[in-house]
Amino acid sequence: MSKRHAPIPRQAWSVLIVSTLAFTVCFMVWMMFGVIGIPLKKTLGLNATEFGLLTATPVLTGSLIRVPLGIWTDKYGGRIVMTLLMAVTVPAIWLMAYATEYWHFLVIGLFVGLAGGSFSVGTPYVARWFPKSRQGMAMGVYGAGNSGSAVNKFVAPALLLAGGWTLVPQVYAAVMLGTVILFWFGSSSDPAHKVPAHTKFSDQLKMLKDPQVLKYCQYYSIVFGGYVALALWMVQYYVGEFGLSIQTAALLAACFSLPGGVLRAFGGILSDKFGAHQVTWWVLWVSWICLFLLSYPQTDFTVLTVNGPKTFHIGLNVYLFTALMFILGIAFAFGKASVFKYIGDDYPTNIGTVSGIVGLAGGLGGFVLPIMFGALMDITGIRSSAFMLMYGVVWVSLIWMYWTEVRKTEMMGENAPASPMSRSFAR
């Protein structure tokens, strides 16, 4: 029996299941401000920039902690690191219910944001339980925990109606505590998955100098950073742009968040089958088209006709807007999986370190973008300026990928027998 078709032990599946559940809960907590931030914005009298900073604050610490967490996972194992990480966030989540001032929320949000670092723990942890031919699938399934953003949009509005915004962090703290216990008893540890003890911290950080790693950081800042930023921004966007209630806005925003998380597993399967290059290339093009259409603001213009002036309106209604966000969510889901397929292929012995670095870049994108969304709206008064910004960033990634990968593949195809991937790019 070939290695590719060797059966995967039941222990590996158990690790994948409880890790994915843990990541889903962590992501739900990480995105908490995307819903409760709306009543807080009114209560605290925040402008768009201040609201952007409020929602983005947890993302900052969740991003900065990713590199050390990835390194610690390589060294100590994912089971102990993930358990301690989740346990540390429980008190901070609970204290959120007692905050009263803007700075209170910012400071506590920094500690709650540690939950976002769980991605760079679970990714190498689950990947090492599976053969290389199935790692794209495993990391994709784990990454589907991003759907915690959609879970937040279903649960938090219901809790808001039941008991106000303070009920949300209280319930989330209890859920996180239960998840810590379930993860510990459902997960396992394998000493063979740890990086040898003689590996130095400085040696692992040298990956920051690798241009390939920097390129993957750029890709991930779009597909993950953009996903996080829009997941945080969309509920209030629906409320402001279309005049919807928080509950309706959250349900529609989930049309972006849910496929953007759940379908990541399918993106991992596609990446295993067709390769990370092809999937990422098409993800960027689909994102570019969607963001171009989403960027167009609500516009009234007058044309002087032979029968006098006539006024026309151009703009997306709520149905077309939601449909485009749904497609964009699918594209981002596939892209998040394909970027980590690159990492599994190119850095099999340093998955934790590299995933931490790339995850840091994606998380920082998720931190910076909401603040920029708010600043652009305060400056221009145009809500769709958020999509204009994203559209420009995707352009950068498309150009970079063309010159460093696609063009190189085409040139190789002219001088050597073409592989299936190169033939696809050549077409």
Phi, psi and omega per residue, in radians:
M1 nan 2.264 -3.098
S2 -1.223 2.760 3.124
K3 -1.080 -0.616 -3.110
R4 -1.085 -0.578 -3.071
H5 -1.816 0.160 3.122
A6 -1.103 2.454 -3.129
P7 -1.136 2.506 3.127
I8 -1.586 2.240 -3.080
P9 -1.078 2.614 -3.116
R10 -1.068 -0.539 3.124
Q11 -1.041 -0.662 3.129
A12 -1.127 -0.735 3.123
W13 -1.142 -0.654 3.100
S14 -1.092 -0.769 3.100
V15 -1.059 -0.767 -3.116
L16 -1.107 -0.736 -3.091
I17 -1.145 -0.901 -3.087
V18 -1.233 -0.539 3.103
S19 -1.192 -0.721 3.122
T20 -1.130 -0.712 3.084
L21 -1.078 -0.776 3.138
A22 -1.078 -0.743 -3.138
F23 -1.168 -0.622 3.098
T24 -1.065 -0.788 3.123
V25 -1.155 -0.746 3.112
C26 -1.046 -0.726 -3.117
F27 -1.229 -0.623 3.081
M28 -1.045 -0.791 3.113
V29 -1.155 -0.720 -3.103
W30 -1.059 -0.590 -3.089
M31 -1.651 0.188 -3.029
M32 -0.956 -0.722 -3.092
F33 -1.163 -0.318 3.128
G34 -1.068 -0.438 3.117
V35 -1.883 -0.951 -3.074
I36 -1.234 -0.256 3.092
G37 -1.150 -0.411 -3.098
I38 -1.211 -0.892 3.025
P39 -1.139 -0.549 3.097
L40 -1.162 -0.615 3.110
K41 -1.049 -0.731 3.126
K42 -1.246 -0.758 -3.111
T43 -1.136 -0.735 -3.089
L44 -1.570 -0.129 3.139
G45 1.161 0.821 -3.069
L46 -1.529 2.569 2.966
N47 -1.527 -3.123 -3.038
A48 -1.117 -0.664 -3.138
T49 -1.171 -0.757 3.112
E50 -1.130 -0.660 3.075
F51 -1.118 -0.731 3.104
G52 -1.061 -0.709 3.113
L53 -1.166 -0.696 3.120
L54 -1.045 -0.847 -3.110
T55 -1.204 -0.505 -3.036
A56 -1.532 -0.312 -3.054
T57 -0.985 -0.821 3.097
P58 -1.070 -0.519 -3.126
V59 -1.164 -0.534 -3.111
L60 -1.090 -0.951 -3.111
T61 -1.205 -0.607 3.086
G62 -1.089 -0.423 3.123
S63 -1.515 -0.832 -3.072
L64 -1.123 -0.516 -3.093
I65 -1.416 -0.142 -2.994
R66 -1.186 -0.685 -3.133
V67 -1.131 -0.931 3.101
P68 -1.072 -0.616 3.108
L69 -1.120 -0.704 3.096
G70 -1.092 -0.713 3.134
I71 -1.187 -0.755 3.110
W72 -1.121 -0.592 3.103
T73 -1.135 -0.744 3.075
D74 -1.050 -0.634 -3.011
K75 -1.526 -0.757 -3.008
Y76 -1.874 -0.252 -3.121
G77 1.747 2.566 -3.030
G78 -1.265 -0.485 -3.057
R79 -1.106 -0.883 -3.087
I80 -1.236 -0.681 -3.109
V81 -1.166 -0.783 -3.137
M82 -1.119 -0.736 -3.130
T83 -1.082 -0.835 -3.135
L84 -1.126 -0.696 -3.124
L85 -1.062 -0.840 -3.126
M86 -1.157 -0.688 -3.122
A87 -1.099 -0.649 -3.124
V88 -1.138 -0.542 -3.072
T89 -1.364 -0.329 -3.045
V90 -1.002 -0.886 -3.139
P91 -1.064 -0.680 -3.120
A92 -1.141 -0.717 3.114
I93 -1.061 -0.774 -3.126
W94 -1.104 -0.740 -3.108
L95 -1.136 -0.397 -3.134
M96 -0.980 -0.570 -3.103
A97 -1.156 -0.310 -3.069
Y98 -1.853 0.081 3.107
A99 -1.294 2.543 -3.120
T100 -2.263 -0.440 -3.101
E101 -1.899 2.763 -3.123
Y102 -0.988 -0.771 -3.094
W103 -1.190 -0.483 3.056
H104 -1.032 -0.816 -3.104
F105 -1.150 -0.644 3.134
L106 -1.145 -0.787 -3.102
V107 -1.188 -0.854 -3.139
I108 -1.128 -0.616 3.114
G109 -1.044 -0.555 3.104
L110 -1.102 -0.668 3.135
F111 -1.357 -0.672 3.074
V112 -1.061 -0.605 -3.091
G113 -1.106 -0.282 3.088
L114 -0.975 -0.483 3.138
A115 -1.031 -0.515 -3.130
G116 -1.189 -0.335 3.114
G117 -1.282 -0.128 -3.102
S118 -1.062 -0.390 -3.098
F119 -1.112 -0.752 -3.091
S120 -1.361 -0.088 2.995
V121 -1.543 -0.917 -3.044
G122 -1.216 -0.554 -3.097
T123 -1.047 -0.976 3.104
P124 -1.211 -0.534 -3.125
Y125 -1.065 -0.871 -3.113
V126 -1.326 -0.589 -3.078
A127 -1.058 -0.669 -3.054
R128 -1.296 -0.166 3.059
W129 -1.499 -0.093 -3.054
F130 -2.159 2.643 3.056
P131 -1.149 2.779 -3.058
K132 -1.004 -0.609 -3.106
S133 -1.188 -0.267 -3.131
R134 -2.037 0.100 -3.078
Q135 -1.213 -0.581 3.082
G136 -1.059 -0.736 3.099
M137 -1.115 -0.823 -3.084
A138 -1.092 -0.806 -3.139
M139 -1.204 -0.528 3.097
G140 -1.205 -0.741 3.105
V141 -1.107 -0.800 3.112
Y142 -1.065 -0.775 -3.131
G143 -1.118 -0.333 3.086
A144 -1.101 -0.201 3.015
G145 -1.061 -0.244 2.998
N146 -0.959 -0.387 3.127
S147 -1.117 -0.136 2.996
G148 -0.989 -0.470 3.058
S149 -1.102 -0.721 3.107
A150 -1.247 -0.655 3.092
V151 -1.027 -0.729 3.094
N152 -1.015 -0.657 -3.107
K153 -1.291 -0.371 3.048
F154 -1.499 -0.742 -2.996
V155 -1.429 -0.844 -3.042
A156 -1.037 -0.774 3.105
P157 -1.067 -0.637 3.109
A158 -1.141 -0.701 3.103
L159 -1.192 -0.623 3.072
L160 -1.024 -0.766 3.132
L161 -1.188 -0.630 -3.049
A162 -1.309 -0.655 -3.048
G163 -2.668 0.275 -3.129
G164 1.494 3.017 -3.020
W165 -1.156 -0.476 -3.105
T166 -1.150 -0.395 3.131
L167 -1.210 -0.484 -3.079
V168 -1.090 -0.977 3.134
P169 -1.122 -0.528 3.120
Q170 -1.144 -0.790 3.115
V171 -1.173 -0.733 -3.127
Y172 -1.099 -0.630 3.115
A173 -1.121 -0.724 3.115
A174 -1.140 -0.712 3.122
V175 -1.121 -0.720 3.140
M176 -1.131 -0.717 3.123
L177 -1.086 -0.757 3.100
G178 -1.106 -0.616 -3.140
T179 -1.196 -0.647 3.091
V180 -1.001 -0.815 -3.122
I181 -1.138 -0.806 -3.121
L182 -1.097 -0.727 -3.128
F183 -1.113 -0.764 -3.076
W184 -1.074 -0.733 -3.093
F185 -1.436 -0.316 -3.139
G186 -1.697 -0.200 -3.090
S187 -1.743 3.036 -3.125
S188 -2.465 2.982 3.117
S189 -2.319 2.456 3.115
D190 -2.264 1.958 -3.120
P191 -0.987 -0.448 -3.129
A192 -1.184 -0.297 -3.115
H193 -1.476 -0.111 -3.095
K194 -1.508 2.604 3.052
V195 -1.233 2.427 -3.136
P196 -0.900 2.531 -3.034
A197 -1.068 -0.423 -3.107
H198 -1.347 -0.150 3.120
T199 -1.209 2.207 -3.072
K200 -1.560 2.667 3.069
F201 -1.002 -0.750 -3.116
S202 -1.140 -0.584 3.119
D203 -1.149 -0.690 -3.134
Q204 -1.213 -0.632 -3.129
L205 -1.245 -0.240 3.107
K206 -1.094 -0.316 3.104
M207 -1.056 -0.377 3.120
L208 -1.107 -0.372 -3.123
K209 -1.526 -0.120 -3.096
D210 -1.355 2.076 -3.129
P211 -1.083 -0.509 3.084
Q212 -1.093 -0.743 3.133
V213 -1.088 -0.726 3.138
L214 -1.107 -0.629 3.120
K215 -1.167 -0.744 3.105
Y216 -1.138 -0.563 3.055
C217 -1.067 -0.711 3.133
Q218 -1.119 -0.791 3.115
Y219 -1.046 -0.789 -3.039
Y220 -1.249 -0.477 3.087
S221 -1.125 -0.376 3.072
I222 -1.495 -1.036 -2.951
V223 -1.281 -0.523 3.074
F224 -1.765 -0.847 3.126
G225 -1.041 -0.734 3.105
G226 -1.162 -0.662 3.115
Y227 -1.093 -0.837 -3.138
V228 -1.081 -0.817 -3.097
A229 -1.068 -0.804 -3.125
L230 -1.231 -0.603 3.093
A231 -1.083 -0.645 3.096
L232 -1.293 -0.535 -2.969
W233 -1.604 -0.425 -2.897
M234 -1.219 -0.614 -3.101
V235 -1.092 -0.863 3.122
Q236 -1.204 -0.453 3.083
Y237 -1.155 -0.813 3.094
Y238 -1.062 -0.736 -3.133
V239 -1.093 -0.797 -3.099
G240 -1.340 -0.695 -3.048
E241 -1.394 -0.682 -3.026
F242 -2.022 0.015 3.077
G243 1.166 0.609 -3.103
L244 -1.596 2.841 3.019
S245 -1.300 2.854 3.140
I246 -1.065 -0.688 -3.101
Q247 -1.142 -0.798 3.124
T248 -1.179 -0.724 3.129
A249 -1.067 -0.712 -3.133
A250 -1.143 -0.693 3.116
L251 -1.115 -0.749 3.126
L252 -1.214 -0.659 3.105
A253 -1.112 -0.500 3.098
A254 -1.146 -0.359 3.076
C255 -1.129 -0.371 3.019
F256 -1.604 -0.809 -3.034
S257 -1.194 -0.705 -3.048
L258 -1.150 -0.957 3.081
P259 -1.123 -0.536 3.123
G260 -1.124 -0.321 3.085
G261 -1.834 -0.957 -3.027
V262 -1.066 -0.756 -3.033
L263 -1.348 0.003 3.061
R264 -1.051 -0.606 3.113
A265 -1.072 -0.742 3.112
F266 -1.151 -0.617 3.067
G267 -1.097 -0.610 3.082
G268 -1.159 -0.679 3.101
I269 -1.132 -0.759 3.100
L270 -1.086 -0.675 3.139
S271 -1.172 -0.645 3.055
D272 -1.095 -0.667 -3.035
K273 -1.427 -0.803 -3.020
F274 -1.846 -0.204 -3.137
G275 1.707 2.615 -3.104
A276 -1.121 -0.602 -3.098
H277 -1.041 -0.941 -3.070
Q278 -1.074 -0.811 -3.084
V279 -1.099 -0.790 -3.117
T280 -1.131 -0.706 -3.136
W281 -1.029 -0.833 -3.123
W282 -1.278 -0.531 3.059
V283 -1.051 -0.782 -3.120
L284 -1.129 -0.670 3.140
W285 -1.199 -0.742 3.105
V286 -1.112 -0.719 3.110
S287 -1.093 -0.719 -3.133
W288 -1.050 -0.779 -3.125
I289 -1.160 -0.803 -3.140
C290 -1.081 -0.781 -3.106
L291 -1.188 -0.559 3.066
F292 -1.059 -0.803 -3.126
L293 -1.230 -0.665 3.141
L294 -1.216 -0.404 -3.086
S295 -1.247 -0.382 -3.022
Y296 -1.251 2.114 -3.109
P297 -1.336 2.871 3.026
Q298 -1.096 2.121 -2.976
T299 -2.313 2.320 2.956
D300 -1.975 2.242 3.085
F301 -2.382 2.636 -3.062
T302 -1.955 2.302 3.119
V303 -1.999 2.306 3.085
L304 -1.465 1.936 -3.139
T305 -1.858 3.042 3.139
V306 -1.145 -0.350 3.124
N307 -1.744 0.212 3.140
G308 1.883 3.082 -3.098
P309 -1.188 2.426 3.060
K310 -2.236 2.377 -3.103
T311 -1.821 2.328 -3.138
F312 -2.105 2.651 3.109
H313 -2.082 2.312 3.068
I314 -2.186 2.281 3.108
G315 2.979 2.710 3.140
L316 -1.372 2.318 2.982
N317 -1.441 3.065 -3.031
V318 -1.117 -0.507 -3.113
Y319 -1.291 -0.820 3.108
L320 -1.145 -0.692 3.123
F321 -1.043 -0.827 -3.125
T322 -1.139 -0.661 3.118
A323 -1.098 -0.751 3.121
L324 -1.155 -0.680 3.098
M325 -1.142 -0.609 3.090
F326 -1.093 -0.810 3.124
I327 -1.123 -0.728 3.131
L328 -1.102 -0.675 3.107
G329 -1.091 -0.705 3.095
I330 -1.106 -0.784 3.137
A331 -1.053 -0.802 3.138
F332 -1.101 -0.645 3.121
A333 -1.071 -0.829 3.115
F334 -1.103 -0.697 -3.108
G335 -1.150 -0.674 3.124
K336 -1.104 -0.675 3.123
A337 -1.230 -0.718 -3.068
S338 -1.184 -0.622 3.116
V339 -1.097 -0.703 -3.137
F340 -1.374 -0.282 2.962
K341 -1.207 -0.682 3.011
Y342 -0.909 -0.860 -3.052
I343 -1.133 -0.780 3.116
G344 -1.064 -0.620 -3.138
D345 -1.294 -0.772 -2.973
D346 -1.566 -0.441 -3.058
Y347 -2.347 1.059 -3.054
P348 -1.099 -0.479 -3.117
T349 -1.627 -0.123 -3.121
N350 -2.258 0.614 -3.077
I351 -1.031 -0.731 -3.104
G352 -1.088 -0.827 -3.120
T353 -1.122 -0.878 -3.078
V354 -1.179 -0.708 3.111
S355 -1.123 -0.566 3.073
G356 -1.150 -0.734 3.135
I357 -1.164 -0.832 3.139
V358 -1.148 -0.703 3.085
G359 -1.096 -0.632 3.068
L360 -1.037 -0.802 3.132
A361 -1.082 -0.772 3.121
G362 -1.118 -0.739 3.130
G363 -1.142 -0.685 3.097
L364 -1.123 -0.594 3.027
G365 -1.079 -0.718 3.102
G366 -1.184 -0.398 3.080
F367 -1.436 -0.822 -3.043
V368 -1.269 -0.705 -3.024
L369 -1.073 -0.798 3.120
P370 -1.049 -0.632 3.106
I371 -1.148 -0.730 3.109
M372 -1.181 -0.641 3.066
F373 -1.007 -0.821 -3.131
G374 -1.151 -0.740 3.139
A375 -1.108 -0.752 3.128
L376 -1.102 -0.669 -3.141
M377 -1.220 -0.661 3.085
D378 -1.133 -0.630 -3.089
I379 -1.367 -0.820 -3.017
T380 -1.680 -0.461 -3.043
G381 1.339 0.162 -3.102
I382 -1.896 2.031 -3.108
R383 -1.141 -0.652 -3.087
S384 -1.263 -0.012 3.076
S385 -1.054 -0.417 3.073
A386 -1.074 -0.712 3.139
F387 -1.315 -0.521 3.060
M388 -1.070 -0.746 3.120
L389 -1.100 -0.819 3.140
M390 -1.081 -0.661 3.118
Y391 -1.029 -0.759 3.136
G392 -1.153 -0.669 -3.134
V393 -1.177 -0.660 3.101
V394 -1.114 -0.631 3.076
W395 -0.968 -0.786 -3.129
V396 -1.033 -0.783 -3.126
S397 -1.139 -0.711 3.124
L398 -1.079 -0.782 -3.136
I399 -1.132 -0.785 -3.133
W400 -1.070 -0.794 -3.115
M401 -1.154 -0.648 -3.139
Y402 -1.089 -0.835 -3.048
W403 -1.320 -0.457 -3.093
T404 -1.724 -0.366 -3.090
E405 -2.218 -0.993 -3.022
V406 -1.130 -0.846 -3.125
R407 -1.108 -0.708 3.117
K408 -1.081 -0.708 3.125
T409 -1.141 -0.700 3.119
E410 -1.115 -0.730 3.139
M411 -1.151 -0.671 3.093
M412 -1.146 -0.625 -3.138
G413 -1.155 -0.445 3.129
E414 -1.329 -0.395 -3.040
N415 -1.949 -0.036 -3.092
A416 -2.611 2.814 3.047
P417 -0.985 2.296 -3.024
A418 -1.368 2.406 2.993
S419 -1.403 2.894 3.094
P420 -0.972 -0.657 -3.131
M421 -1.198 -0.795 -3.125
S422 -1.142 -0.606 3.080
R423 -1.127 -0.621 3.120
S424 -1.141 -0.784 3.116
F425 -1.125 -0.684 -3.118
A426 -1.081 -0.612 3.094
R427 -1.128 nan nan
